[in-house]
């Protein structure tokens, strides 16, 4: 009522203000991104890792066009060393082109690393924020149930869940997601509890904000940063776990190409043709390391205080 | 007394602490233990006392950010404690707060302009263009450039952030503004400017202030009346000028004597002249008068009975047995 009376503007003024607001908002967004990138770019390893992951993603997405051969067809001698039969990386123990299999296998490896982490993060953020902000018996119920999952080692839990379902990529994603939720939820809850005590939350309450507004505009943005950092570093780890599950036979099934199964297949001919396992294993290590570096860079990029004008 | 904006009656807040053993009764922290005061329209009431005496708790109780154990609070005739959620929402427009630490009272990921406009958004006042214009206008009212709309709090100094926090509190045009140590976290050079701003906007918007501070020299400058708190109780309340000239309660006397003076020939400022020891724990306050453990004028009655807050003339109230039978007793000091 009274506040609105303070502003009595003509339509021209209003139009001018509206365009200024749009410009201002665009400016805020642009500057936020700029500052974030500036902070991120200071970490050279993180920039390198980001470029590397970008290249790997493009290569694997376009695998059908890039791959020189069908990944599941024998085109060369069994266990052929790199260069033989015109195969750049050689062949595996079935004589299939290793390069093509690496490219195709990267799709599943990246998918089984990224998808469960993203899914688990979404679920965990919801559970953790609710538990941490509301507290009381809701907190107790959510966290005690998650503690039950916590009692089992992550990999073991994933194996149990995957083993009780039909093996396949979706089983792989589902089992890792379930096993991962408690780890992220616990971090989200801790962060939420500390954010909840910040004076700006009390200031918002005094200003008349309702709980949903506070959660969406104050708690969530300030909780998300450490969670995104943590989850990014987990992507690499989950790739390793997914490869491990495939290695054990509860994940992707042969002959489908996947870095995990490739390591497992190559094991049989490790002495004769070590490259069959080595290339896939090397990719798993490098890519998961790259995700860890990206996580490190995001830590600085997402902290508004670390950004210097 | 008909023109009181705020009336606080026997307000009590006890915090239950974690029990020591599994089957022990939880210890109770008596943060605010029965206080009464009125705030007149347009005046500035100071609340002073050492840390832990219940100043900030009182502020949060008045705003109903925390629920009191008992007592009553009315704002402009409306019972603050009996309101429904919807009514509380309307009531929140009438009273706002400025906190001590300006940086942490602003969302670090929100531009200061957006932060200022937030209360309008909460109350669904004005559309986003109008909110934008209002936020920029209030930036100018508190002495900042409207071009600062897109800045983040960490890009500002403490004084600038406190101006932003003041703008955010003012934008709803409240009647009552609670200032919880508004200048304590600021550099001395900035304090005067922010105090000047607070005095200016009080005149401009016809605001009523509750000014909380442990710094008595600041309170002396801005407050019409001052209440001295000790362990969750008001021990003395009077016109500031009168309180500073002739404090009656031994605790007030000690506090006021401890203000450093810029006069080398004047009395030396001691830490808390004539008072020994520390503030007792509010979990287990002393029997009788709460101040008797440290009082230089302790009498036998002080350890047995709690002195009520009694009129000592001209609205000057004091809770001390030294001043109970005012006329025939010679002053303790």
Interface residues (C-beta under 8 A of the other chain):
Chain A: X2 X3 X4 X6 X7 X9 X14 X17 X18 X20 X21 X24 X27 X28 X31 X198 X199 X200 X202 X203 X204 X205 X206 X207 X208 X209 X210 X213 X217 X218 X221 X222 X304 X305 X309
Chain B: X60 X63 X65 X89 X92 X93 X96 X97 X99 X101 X104 X105 X106 X107 X108 X109 X110 X111 X113 X118 X119 X120 X122 X123 X125 X126 X128 X129 X130 X132 X133 X134 X137 X149 X150 X152 X154 X155 X165 X168 X171 X172 X173
